[in-house]
Amino acid sequence: MTRRQLIIAATMVFGMLIVLALYFPGIRPEPLRSRVVTGEVEIGGAFNLIDQRGNAATEAALKGKYALVFFGFTHCPDVCPLTLQTVSQALEIAGPLGDNVVPVFITVDPDRDTPEIVGQYLANFHPRFLGLTGSADAVKGAADSYRVFFRKAVDKAKSEGDQADYMMEHSGYVYFMGRDGRYIDHFGPRDTAEQMAARIRREISPTK
């Protein structure tokens, strides 16, 4: 057998070994699998609260309307006002389609956030904001429906009787809810008003 024939034969054997290796368990690369997400996200539900005018408010107030729902508190120094400002700007950017969306603020600090205080606070943002508060149990029930975490952050450096300036730790998402009260999407602190407005237009567009 000539040298050329030996080279050809060795090449063929090497190729066959590679092919066999591809079919050997543990060596063969796993095929890419597409992820299929099924089911509904369980966010949203019943609540029994009080609006900024002192009127009882339940989930029925949002029936047949889109909503942007945010949980926060009026003593929040940064995240809450920035988020509410983003929501306000998004509704303006969305134009006429934004009129179909109710911006909702639900306090996680009912001990301090009375209806009057909530109303005064929301006067700094979009005029259509619905502000909600209520008893501690009612607020927790609403937060649980939206899978929102919150808790009082007590400053241990202060005395037992001087906790008036406590802070609240809480989730920072804005939930975009449909006319049927079902979850559509959510926005985080890094999402811009333009992104929020684009999502609103995409959902509510008459050509959808």
Backbone as JSON, one array per atom type, in Angstrom:
{
  "sequence": "MTRRQLIIAATMVFGMLIVLALYFPGIRPEPLRSRVVTGEVEIGGAFNLIDQRGNAATEAALKGKYALVFFGFTHCPDVCPLTLQTVSQALEIAGPLGDNVVPVFITVDPDRDTPEIVGQYLANFHPRFLGLTGSADAVKGAADSYRVFFRKAVDKAKSEGDQADYMMEHSGYVYFMGRDGRYIDHFGPRDTAEQMAARIRREISPTK",
  "N": [[0.85, -1.19, 0.0], [0.62, 2.13, -0.91], [2.05, 5.25, 0.24], [0.28, 7.34, -0.14], [-2.18, 6.0, -0.24], [-2.28, 5.04, 2.36], [-2.59, 7.41, 3.8], [-5.08, 8.26, 2.89], [-6.7, 6.15, 3.85], [-6.32, 6.39, 6.63], [-7.44, 8.87, 7.04], [-10.13, 8.36, 6.43], [-10.78, 6.51, 8.47], [-10.45, 8.13, 10.73], [-12.44, 10.01, 10.26], [-14.71, 8.38, 10.47], [-14.57, 7.7, 13.17], [-15.1, 10.19, 14.35], [-17.76, 10.62, 13.53], [-19.02, 8.48, 14.86], [-18.52, 9.23, 17.49], [-20.18, 11.43, 17.79], [-22.61, 10.29, 18.13], [-22.41, 8.99, 20.47], [-23.48, 8.61, 23.77], [-23.23, 11.29, 26.08], [-21.14, 12.46, 24.8], [-22.2, 13.38, 22.45], [-23.51, 16.46, 21.41], [-26.15, 18.17, 23.11], [-29.34, 18.78, 21.69], [-30.69, 22.0, 20.88], [-33.27, 23.35, 22.83], [-36.47, 24.67, 22.61], [-38.04, 26.95, 24.79], [-41.14, 26.67, 26.23], [-43.66, 28.58, 27.51], [-46.35, 28.27, 29.59], [-49.72, 28.8, 30.86], [-51.12, 31.19, 33.27], [-50.02, 34.28, 34.72], [-50.38, 34.82, 38.07], [-51.29, 37.54, 39.13], [-52.75, 40.29, 40.66], [-56.16, 41.02, 41.65], [-58.89, 40.8, 44.0], [-59.65, 43.66, 46.06], [-60.24, 45.79, 48.88], [-60.45, 48.85, 49.59], [-59.78, 52.36, 50.36], [-60.29, 55.37, 48.63], [-58.53, 58.44, 47.66], [-60.36, 60.39, 48.2], [-61.83, 59.52, 50.24], [-63.71, 57.63, 49.71], [-65.12, 54.33, 49.48], [-63.39, 51.78, 47.75], [-63.12, 49.23, 45.42], [-61.93, 46.4, 43.49], [-63.69, 46.67, 41.45], [-63.68, 49.26, 40.61], [-61.83, 49.38, 38.63], [-62.76, 47.86, 36.62], [-63.23, 47.02, 33.26], [-61.3, 48.77, 32.39], [-57.97, 49.61, 31.49], [-55.03, 49.43, 33.56], [-52.34, 50.88, 35.4], [-50.59, 49.79, 37.98], [-49.14, 50.61, 41.04], [-47.36, 50.01, 44.01], [-46.47, 51.82, 46.84], [-45.22, 54.44, 49.02], [-45.94, 57.55, 50.68], [-43.87, 58.83, 52.03], [-41.62, 58.04, 50.83], [-38.36, 58.55, 49.65], [-37.18, 58.54, 47.07], [-37.46, 56.31, 45.02], [-40.29, 55.91, 44.77], [-41.49, 58.55, 44.08], [-40.08, 58.97, 41.67], [-40.92, 56.8, 40.14], [-43.71, 57.24, 39.95], [-43.64, 59.6, 38.55], [-42.57, 58.69, 36.16], [-44.67, 57.02, 35.29], [-46.64, 58.99, 34.94], [-45.52, 60.54, 32.87], [-45.4, 58.59, 30.88], [-48.1, 58.14, 30.29], [-48.75, 60.57, 29.17], [-47.08, 60.59, 26.93], [-48.11, 58.44, 25.54], [-50.36, 59.49, 24.44], [-53.7, 59.88, 23.1], [-54.35, 57.16, 23.48], [-53.43, 56.67, 25.97], [-55.4, 57.65, 27.58], [-57.06, 55.6, 28.1], [-56.07, 54.26, 30.22], [-55.85, 53.74, 33.69], [-53.97, 55.23, 36.15], [-52.73, 53.88, 39.12], [-52.11, 54.21, 42.54], [-51.15, 52.51, 45.36], [-50.85, 52.58, 48.76], [-48.32, 51.27, 50.92], [-48.06, 51.9, 53.44], [-50.17, 52.35, 55.5], [-50.49, 53.34, 58.06], [-49.52, 55.94, 58.18], [-50.3, 57.07, 55.78], [-53.01, 58.53, 55.16], [-56.24, 58.98, 53.53], [-56.4, 61.72, 52.87], [-53.7, 62.58, 52.94], [-52.61, 60.95, 50.96], [-54.0, 61.96, 48.77], [-53.01, 64.6, 48.66], [-50.35, 64.07, 48.09], [-50.46, 62.79, 45.57], [-51.26, 64.88, 44.0], [-49.09, 65.95, 42.88], [-48.56, 64.57, 40.62], [-49.82, 62.73, 37.78], [-53.06, 63.88, 36.88], [-55.15, 62.02, 36.85], [-54.63, 60.03, 38.64], [-55.47, 57.35, 40.75], [-55.63, 57.06, 44.08], [-55.03, 54.85, 46.76], [-55.73, 53.61, 50.02], [-56.09, 52.23, 53.32], [-57.12, 49.91, 55.91], [-54.58, 48.15, 57.81], [-54.77, 45.4, 57.38], [-56.35, 45.32, 55.06], [-54.72, 46.58, 53.19], [-52.54, 44.81, 53.16], [-53.84, 42.6, 52.12], [-54.42, 43.46, 49.52], [-51.81, 43.85, 48.56], [-50.85, 41.24, 48.69], [-52.42, 40.07, 46.71], [-51.28, 41.14, 44.45], [-48.81, 40.1, 44.58], [-46.89, 41.56, 45.99], [-44.15, 42.54, 47.9], [-43.63, 43.92, 51.13], [-42.38, 45.72, 53.99], [-41.94, 47.17, 57.24], [-39.15, 49.16, 57.88], [-37.3, 49.48, 60.55], [-35.4, 51.87, 62.29], [-32.87, 50.96, 64.21], [-31.24, 52.54, 65.69], [-32.7, 54.47, 66.83], [-34.78, 55.43, 69.61], [-37.19, 53.39, 71.38], [-39.67, 54.71, 71.44], [-39.55, 56.57, 69.43], [-40.1, 56.43, 66.49], [-41.15, 57.66, 64.28], [-40.12, 58.36, 61.84], [-39.72, 56.12, 60.27], [-38.9, 53.87, 57.56], [-40.19, 52.24, 54.58], [-39.72, 49.12, 53.18], [-40.13, 47.77, 49.99], [-41.54, 46.11, 47.06], [-40.76, 47.21, 43.72], [-42.22, 47.35, 41.29], [-44.24, 48.29, 38.46], [-47.41, 47.37, 37.57], [-49.01, 46.37, 34.65], [-52.24, 46.13, 33.88], [-55.03, 44.38, 32.46], [-58.28, 45.08, 30.89], [-59.95, 43.17, 31.88], [-58.97, 42.73, 34.33], [-56.76, 41.14, 34.4], [-53.29, 40.29, 34.48], [-50.96, 41.87, 32.32], [-48.37, 42.88, 31.75], [-45.24, 44.02, 33.21], [-43.28, 46.67, 34.69], [-40.01, 47.72, 35.53], [-37.75, 49.57, 37.75], [-35.79, 50.5, 35.97], [-36.98, 50.82, 33.55], [-38.09, 53.06, 31.05], [-40.16, 56.01, 30.55], [-40.8, 56.21, 27.88], [-40.55, 53.57, 27.0], [-42.56, 52.37, 28.49], [-44.8, 53.73, 27.5], [-44.73, 52.87, 24.84], [-45.33, 50.17, 25.14], [-47.91, 50.35, 26.13], [-49.23, 51.52, 23.93], [-48.87, 49.48, 22.07], [-50.4, 47.46, 23.15], [-53.0, 48.54, 23.3], [-53.57, 49.53, 20.84], [-55.77, 50.24, 18.14], [-55.46, 48.8, 15.82], [-54.5, 46.4, 16.52]],
  "CA": [[0.0, 0.0, 0.0], [1.43, 3.32, -1.04], [1.9, 6.25, 1.29], [-0.95, 8.09, -0.44], [-3.31, 5.16, 0.15], [-2.3, 5.01, 3.83], [-3.13, 8.7, 4.27], [-6.52, 8.25, 2.61], [-7.33, 5.19, 4.75], [-6.29, 6.97, 7.98], [-8.41, 9.96, 7.06], [-11.45, 7.76, 6.46], [-10.99, 5.95, 9.81], [-10.59, 9.26, 11.65], [-13.76, 10.57, 10.02], [-15.7, 7.47, 11.02], [-14.52, 7.84, 14.62], [-15.77, 11.44, 14.7], [-19.19, 10.38, 13.36], [-19.46, 7.61, 15.96], [-18.46, 10.0, 18.73], [-21.34, 12.32, 17.82], [-23.78, 9.51, 18.53], [-22.1, 8.34, 21.74], [-24.06, 9.38, 24.89], [-22.27, 12.04, 26.88], [-20.27, 13.21, 23.89], [-23.07, 14.05, 21.49], [-24.07, 17.71, 21.94], [-27.59, 18.19, 23.29], [-30.02, 19.71, 20.77], [-31.28, 23.18, 21.5], [-34.69, 23.16, 23.11], [-37.22, 25.91, 22.75], [-38.77, 27.0, 26.05], [-42.54, 26.99, 26.06], [-44.24, 29.06, 28.76], [-47.8, 28.11, 29.56], [-50.41, 29.22, 32.07], [-51.28, 32.62, 33.52], [-49.35, 34.84, 35.87], [-51.41, 35.15, 39.04], [-51.06, 38.86, 39.71], [-53.98, 41.06, 40.65], [-57.3, 40.36, 42.28], [-59.82, 41.62, 44.77], [-59.19, 44.51, 47.15], [-61.29, 46.58, 49.52], [-59.66, 49.95, 50.1], [-60.4, 53.69, 50.4], [-59.57, 56.27, 47.73], [-58.04, 59.7, 48.24], [-61.51, 61.23, 48.55], [-62.5, 58.91, 51.37], [-64.75, 56.71, 49.25], [-64.75, 52.92, 49.38], [-62.94, 51.42, 46.4], [-62.79, 47.82, 45.23], [-61.42, 46.11, 42.14], [-64.72, 47.04, 40.48], [-63.34, 50.59, 40.11], [-60.95, 49.22, 37.46], [-63.39, 46.97, 35.66], [-63.4, 47.58, 31.93], [-60.26, 49.75, 32.14], [-56.57, 49.23, 31.69], [-54.51, 50.08, 34.75], [-50.94, 50.78, 35.79], [-50.71, 49.7, 39.43], [-47.87, 50.7, 41.76], [-47.42, 50.04, 45.47], [-45.4, 52.63, 47.42], [-45.65, 55.21, 50.19], [-45.73, 58.97, 50.43], [-42.62, 59.29, 52.64], [-40.52, 57.46, 50.05], [-37.51, 59.67, 49.21], [-36.68, 58.53, 45.69], [-38.03, 55.35, 44.07], [-41.73, 56.13, 44.54], [-41.78, 59.72, 43.25], [-39.53, 58.79, 40.33], [-41.78, 55.85, 39.44], [-44.97, 57.9, 39.66], [-43.36, 60.57, 37.49], [-42.43, 57.91, 34.93], [-46.02, 56.64, 34.89], [-47.32, 60.2, 34.46], [-44.96, 60.88, 31.57], [-45.77, 57.55, 29.93], [-49.48, 58.37, 29.86], [-48.73, 61.74, 28.28], [-46.43, 60.18, 25.68], [-49.01, 57.51, 24.86], [-51.38, 60.27, 23.74], [-55.1, 59.5, 23.34], [-54.46, 55.79, 23.97], [-53.16, 56.71, 27.41], [-56.63, 57.97, 28.29], [-57.72, 54.34, 28.43], [-55.33, 53.63, 31.32], [-55.97, 54.38, 34.99], [-52.8, 55.06, 37.0], [-53.17, 53.54, 40.47], [-51.1, 54.19, 43.6], [-51.65, 51.86, 46.58], [-49.84, 52.74, 49.78], [-47.95, 50.15, 51.78], [-47.85, 52.55, 54.74], [-51.48, 52.9, 55.88], [-50.44, 54.03, 59.36], [-49.28, 57.37, 57.96], [-50.91, 57.54, 54.54], [-54.46, 58.66, 55.19], [-56.76, 59.42, 52.23], [-56.04, 63.12, 52.62], [-52.27, 62.66, 52.64], [-52.43, 60.33, 49.65], [-54.5, 62.92, 47.78], [-52.05, 65.7, 48.56], [-49.15, 63.54, 47.45], [-50.72, 62.51, 44.15], [-51.48, 66.14, 43.3], [-47.82, 66.27, 42.21], [-48.38, 63.68, 39.48], [-50.89, 62.76, 36.78], [-54.34, 64.23, 37.55], [-56.09, 60.9, 36.9], [-54.18, 59.01, 39.57], [-56.35, 56.83, 41.79], [-54.82, 56.74, 45.26], [-55.75, 53.94, 47.64], [-55.2, 53.26, 51.32], [-57.08, 51.45, 54.06], [-56.59, 49.29, 57.12], [-53.37, 47.37, 57.59], [-55.16, 44.11, 56.82], [-56.84, 45.52, 53.71], [-53.55, 46.87, 52.35], [-51.79, 43.57, 53.0], [-54.6, 41.75, 51.21], [-54.2, 43.95, 48.15], [-50.41, 43.57, 48.21], [-50.74, 39.8, 48.45], [-53.04, 39.79, 45.42], [-50.36, 41.56, 43.4], [-47.51, 39.5, 44.9], [-46.0, 42.67, 46.36], [-43.5, 42.43, 49.21], [-43.32, 45.16, 51.85], [-42.23, 45.61, 55.44], [-41.44, 48.38, 57.89], [-37.72, 49.13, 58.19], [-37.13, 50.28, 61.76], [-34.05, 52.31, 62.57], [-32.55, 50.5, 65.57], [-30.48, 53.57, 66.41], [-33.65, 55.33, 67.5], [-35.38, 54.87, 70.81], [-38.42, 52.64, 71.15], [-40.81, 55.59, 71.25], [-39.27, 57.6, 68.42], [-40.01, 55.72, 65.22], [-42.03, 58.35, 63.34], [-39.45, 58.52, 60.55], [-39.36, 54.82, 59.72], [-39.03, 53.69, 56.12], [-40.85, 51.02, 54.15], [-39.1, 48.36, 52.1], [-41.22, 47.23, 49.17], [-41.29, 45.83, 45.65], [-40.8, 48.46, 42.95], [-42.73, 47.14, 39.95], [-45.53, 48.83, 38.02], [-48.11, 46.29, 36.88], [-49.93, 46.76, 33.58], [-53.36, 45.2, 34.0], [-56.01, 44.48, 31.37], [-59.65, 45.47, 31.21], [-60.57, 42.08, 32.62], [-58.28, 42.59, 35.6], [-55.66, 40.19, 34.31], [-51.94, 40.8, 34.28], [-50.45, 41.95, 30.95], [-46.92, 43.08, 31.75], [-44.79, 44.84, 34.34], [-42.14, 47.55, 34.41], [-39.11, 47.9, 36.66], [-37.18, 50.91, 37.94], [-34.94, 50.9, 34.85], [-37.79, 51.06, 32.36], [-38.33, 54.48, 30.82], [-41.52, 56.41, 30.19], [-40.98, 55.9, 26.46], [-40.78, 52.13, 26.89], [-43.88, 52.11, 29.05], [-45.79, 54.25, 26.55], [-44.73, 52.0, 23.67], [-46.04, 48.94, 25.51], [-49.32, 50.71, 26.21], [-49.75, 51.69, 22.56], [-48.88, 48.17, 21.4], [-51.51, 46.67, 23.7], [-54.31, 49.16, 23.12], [-53.71, 50.01, 19.47], [-56.98, 49.74, 17.47], [-55.09, 47.93, 14.71], [-53.95, 45.17, 17.06]],
  "C": [[0.89, 1.24, 0.0], [1.15, 4.28, 0.11], [0.61, 7.03, 1.1], [-2.17, 7.31, -0.01], [-3.45, 5.08, 1.67], [-2.93, 6.29, 4.4], [-4.63, 8.75, 4.08], [-7.25, 7.35, 3.59], [-7.4, 5.76, 6.16], [-7.31, 8.08, 8.11], [-9.83, 9.42, 7.17], [-11.77, 7.19, 7.84], [-11.23, 7.06, 10.82], [-11.97, 9.9, 11.51], [-14.86, 9.72, 10.62], [-15.74, 7.56, 12.54], [-15.24, 9.1, 15.09], [-17.29, 11.28, 14.62], [-19.74, 9.53, 14.49], [-19.5, 8.37, 17.29], [-19.67, 10.9, 18.88], [-22.59, 11.59, 18.28], [-23.55, 8.76, 19.84], [-22.65, 9.17, 22.89], [-22.98, 10.05, 25.72], [-21.32, 12.86, 26.05], [-21.11, 14.01, 22.91], [-23.64, 15.33, 22.09], [-25.58, 17.65, 22.02], [-28.24, 19.16, 22.32], [-30.62, 20.88, 21.54], [-32.77, 22.97, 21.67], [-35.36, 24.51, 23.27], [-38.04, 25.85, 24.02], [-40.19, 27.46, 25.78], [-43.12, 27.37, 27.41], [-45.76, 28.96, 28.65], [-48.4, 28.61, 30.86], [-50.48, 30.73, 32.2], [-50.48, 33.04, 34.74], [-50.42, 35.31, 36.84], [-51.04, 36.44, 39.78], [-52.35, 39.66, 39.57], [-55.1, 40.29, 41.31], [-58.13, 41.34, 43.09], [-59.09, 42.49, 45.8], [-60.36, 45.33, 47.67], [-60.62, 47.73, 50.27], [-60.47, 51.26, 50.11], [-59.6, 54.61, 49.49], [-59.21, 57.58, 48.41], [-59.15, 60.67, 48.61], [-62.31, 60.66, 49.72], [-63.59, 57.95, 50.99], [-64.23, 55.28, 49.21], [-64.4, 52.59, 47.94], [-62.57, 49.94, 46.38], [-62.25, 47.64, 43.82], [-62.42, 46.48, 41.06], [-64.44, 48.43, 39.88], [-62.48, 50.52, 38.85], [-61.57, 48.34, 36.38], [-63.62, 47.67, 34.32], [-62.35, 48.61, 31.56], [-58.89, 49.09, 32.25], [-56.05, 49.97, 32.91], [-53.0, 49.88, 34.86], [-50.92, 50.88, 37.3], [-49.33, 49.69, 40.08], [-48.12, 50.78, 43.25], [-46.22, 50.83, 46.0], [-45.87, 53.32, 48.67], [-45.2, 56.65, 50.05], [-44.44, 59.52, 51.04], [-41.39, 58.75, 51.91], [-39.67, 58.59, 49.45], [-37.15, 59.68, 47.73], [-37.44, 57.6, 44.74], [-39.48, 55.65, 43.74], [-42.01, 57.38, 43.7], [-41.24, 59.6, 41.83], [-40.41, 57.86, 39.5], [-43.11, 56.5, 39.04], [-44.8, 58.96, 38.57], [-43.22, 59.86, 36.15], [-43.79, 57.49, 34.4], [-46.76, 57.83, 34.29], [-46.83, 60.58, 33.07], [-45.36, 59.87, 30.5], [-47.18, 57.76, 29.4], [-49.57, 59.57, 28.93], [-48.16, 61.36, 26.92], [-47.35, 59.28, 24.86], [-50.12, 58.22, 24.12], [-52.79, 59.8, 24.07], [-55.26, 58.07, 23.87], [-54.21, 55.72, 25.47], [-54.39, 57.04, 28.23], [-57.41, 56.73, 28.7], [-57.12, 53.66, 29.66], [-55.5, 54.43, 32.6], [-54.67, 54.16, 35.78], [-53.25, 54.89, 38.45], [-51.97, 53.51, 41.43], [-51.74, 53.59, 44.85], [-50.55, 51.96, 47.63], [-49.55, 51.43, 50.5], [-47.69, 50.65, 53.21], [-49.15, 53.16, 55.24], [-51.48, 53.62, 57.22], [-50.25, 55.54, 59.19], [-50.05, 57.91, 56.76], [-52.43, 57.48, 54.61], [-54.95, 59.06, 53.8], [-56.35, 60.84, 51.89], [-54.59, 63.26, 52.23], [-51.97, 62.06, 51.28], [-52.88, 61.29, 48.55], [-53.55, 64.08, 47.57], [-50.79, 65.27, 47.82], [-49.35, 63.36, 45.95], [-51.01, 63.77, 43.34], [-50.23, 66.56, 42.53], [-47.63, 65.47, 40.92], [-49.58, 63.76, 38.54], [-52.24, 62.99, 37.46], [-55.33, 63.07, 37.63], [-55.67, 59.79, 37.86], [-55.27, 58.64, 40.57], [-55.47, 56.4, 42.94], [-55.62, 55.92, 46.24], [-54.99, 53.67, 48.93], [-56.27, 52.44, 52.04], [-56.48, 50.9, 55.33], [-55.35, 48.49, 56.78], [-53.7, 46.03, 56.93], [-55.61, 44.24, 55.36], [-55.68, 45.79, 52.74], [-52.73, 45.61, 52.12], [-52.52, 42.63, 52.04], [-54.41, 42.16, 49.77], [-52.79, 43.64, 47.68], [-50.22, 42.08, 47.92], [-51.33, 39.42, 47.1], [-52.1, 40.1, 44.27], [-48.94, 41.01, 43.62], [-46.46, 40.56, 45.24], [-45.46, 42.44, 47.77], [-43.38, 43.82, 49.83], [-43.17, 44.88, 53.34], [-41.68, 46.93, 55.97], [-39.97, 48.19, 58.24], [-37.46, 50.07, 59.36], [-35.66, 50.62, 61.96], [-33.72, 51.95, 64.02], [-31.77, 51.53, 66.37], [-31.41, 54.51, 67.18], [-34.23, 54.64, 68.73], [-36.69, 54.19, 70.46], [-39.6, 53.55, 70.81], [-40.62, 56.64, 70.18], [-39.04, 56.95, 67.07], [-40.87, 56.38, 64.14], [-41.43, 58.43, 61.94], [-39.01, 57.19, 59.95], [-39.54, 54.81, 58.2], [-39.75, 52.38, 55.83], [-40.03, 50.38, 53.03], [-40.22, 47.71, 51.3], [-40.77, 46.94, 47.75], [-41.47, 47.11, 44.84], [-41.34, 48.33, 41.54], [-44.05, 47.89, 39.71], [-46.19, 47.73, 37.19], [-49.12, 46.85, 35.88], [-51.02, 45.72, 33.53], [-54.38, 45.45, 32.9], [-57.39, 44.87, 31.84], [-60.4, 44.4, 32.0], [-59.89, 41.83, 33.97], [-57.11, 41.63, 35.58], [-54.34, 40.89, 33.99], [-51.55, 40.77, 32.8], [-48.93, 41.98, 30.95], [-46.53, 43.83, 33.01], [-43.55, 45.62, 33.93], [-41.33, 47.72, 35.69], [-38.55, 49.3, 36.73], [-36.34, 51.41, 36.76], [-35.71, 51.16, 33.57], [-38.15, 52.54, 32.25], [-39.8, 54.75, 30.5], [-41.81, 56.07, 28.73], [-41.26, 54.41, 26.26], [-42.17, 51.75, 27.41], [-44.97, 52.55, 28.08], [-45.88, 53.36, 25.31], [-45.49, 50.7, 23.95], [-47.54, 49.19, 25.61], [-49.93, 50.82, 24.82], [-49.85, 50.35, 21.85], [-50.07, 47.33, 21.88], [-52.87, 47.21, 23.31], [-54.58, 49.61, 21.69], [-54.95, 49.41, 18.8], [-56.69, 48.79, 16.32], [-54.55, 46.59, 15.18], [-54.78, 43.97, 16.61]]
}
